[in-house]
Amino acid sequence: MMLDRPVALVTGASRGIGRACAVELARSGFDIAVNYLADEAGALETVRLVEQAGGRAVALQCDVSMYDAAKHLVQCSEELLGPIEVLVGNAGITRDALLIRMSEDDWDQVLDTNLKGVYNVTKWAVRSMARRRRGRIVNISSVVALRGNPGQANYAAAKAGIIGFTKSLAKEMARYGITANVVAPGYISTDMTENLPLDVKEAFKRQIPLGRPGTPADVAYAVAFLSSPQAGYITGQVLPVDGGLSSGLIL
Ligand code: NAD
């Protein structure tokens, strides 16, 4: 019987980077609350992989853009697995269009999911972290927040918002021993990027000094490090995981 494993809640964990974070955190000793929006089968596959990696896991449906639903998500996670020690704010979407063609709905959906979703879940999760005087928050932004990208003004705004939010939170929560950091992935091979036009994918690859797209595991290793005891003195930081894309290196 496994006792006293700390708990991590990973939003948007039915596939891609979220799933990789769930599995890597399980390997690091966490039980995992696997949040998903609609893909229950994907979430149950993540649960299976977490169990295979030695952790307990529950799949919890919740649209993180909904304030009350996010409160319920945190409550369910704590009731089923115990207090949340690590929160990974990973759920995200894109609705790409040049600004001139970007609808109000494209703007609202991307801001509501990527940025308000992070606010919603964090708002409820930090309460018990503050009471327990321990906790780690790792939010997933993007290099697009640092560089901008044509066709992604909504996404870049949301992901830049996550950086400002997390840096502020780091300062508010430091007195409770809670750290808050951002991981900013570059071009990672997932379902989100699979449907990009081939020429866009090739253009991205040419700009990556390490010469290849990242994998979900590349991002998950950084998230697991920032969630580990070894990262206890790191807070308010942005860690790009992008093969050098944002480093200013020109090959
Ligand atoms: P993905 O589309 O495979 O995964 C996103 C996950 O978020 C999905 O499981 C989806 O169901 C979930 N989700 C979407 N809306 C949700 C909602 N309202 N409530 C709960 N869950 C919701 O994409 P991914 O590439 O794995 O992206 C994961 C995160 O990494 C996202 O925040 C994305 O913006 C970010 N990111 C990805 C890349 C990349 O190149 N793939 C680069 C930078 C940042």
Residues whose N, C-alpha, C, O or C-beta is under 5 A from the ligand:
A	BS01	NAD	G12 A13 S14 R15 G16 I17 G18 Y36 L37 C62 D63 V64 S65 N90 A91 G92 I93 T113 I140 S141 S142 V143 P185 G186 Y187 I188 T190 D191 M192 T193
